[in-house]
Amino acid sequence: MQGTVKAYDAETRTGSVLLDDGSEMAFDTAAFDAGGLRLLRFGQRVNLAVENDRITVITLSTFPLP
């Protein structure tokens, strides 16, 4: 699944993305850490792994999901 970064807090490493259908989905620190990233910017395209309506991994769209 892919989306676009809507918000990102560098201190807490949490934020939210807009999915391609326009819905918003939040991600937590664990999902951010699982993707191996150091930061995100507003408007970046990202790949998402989702389980049970929860983002478990977020990484850049050019990176494969772990």
C-alpha positions in Angstrom: 0.0 0.0 0.0 1.2 3.5 -0.6 0.4 6.9 0.8 1.7 10.5 1.2 3.0 11.9 4.4 0.6 14.4 5.9 2.4 15.0 9.3 5.5 13.8 11.0 6.9 14.7 14.5 10.7 14.1 14.6 10.8 14.1 18.4 8.2 11.3 18.8 8.8 9.7 15.4 5.0 9.5 14.8 2.7 11.0 12.3 0.1 10.3 9.7 -0.3 9.6 6.0 -3.0 10.2 3.4 -3.9 7.0 1.6 -4.6 7.1 -2.1 -8.4 6.9 -1.4 -8.1 10.2 0.7 -8.4 8.6 4.1 -5.9 9.4 6.8 -4.0 6.8 8.8 -1.7 7.4 11.8 1.6 5.6 12.4 3.4 5.1 15.7 7.1 5.0 16.7 7.3 1.2 16.2 6.1 1.5 12.5 8.6 4.3 11.8 11.5 2.4 13.4 10.7 -0.8 11.5 11.2 1.1 8.2 14.8 2.0 8.9 14.3 5.7 8.2 15.8 8.8 9.9 13.1 11.3 9.0 10.2 12.1 6.8 9.0 15.2 5.0 5.5 16.5 4.3 4.4 15.3 0.9 6.8 12.3 0.6 5.4 9.2 -1.0 5.8 6.2 1.3 5.2 2.4 1.2 3.1 1.0 4.0 2.7 -2.4 5.5 -0.7 -2.6 7.2 -2.1 -5.3 9.5 -5.5 -5.2 11.2 -6.0 -1.5 10.2 -2.7 -0.5 11.7 0.5 0.6 10.0 3.3 -1.7 11.0 6.0 -0.5 8.7 6.5 2.8 6.9 9.4 3.4 4.4 10.1 5.4 1.3 8.3 4.4 -1.9 11.7 3.6 -3.5 12.7 1.2 -0.7 11.3 -2.4 -0.4 9.3 -3.3 2.6 11.3 -5.4 5.1 
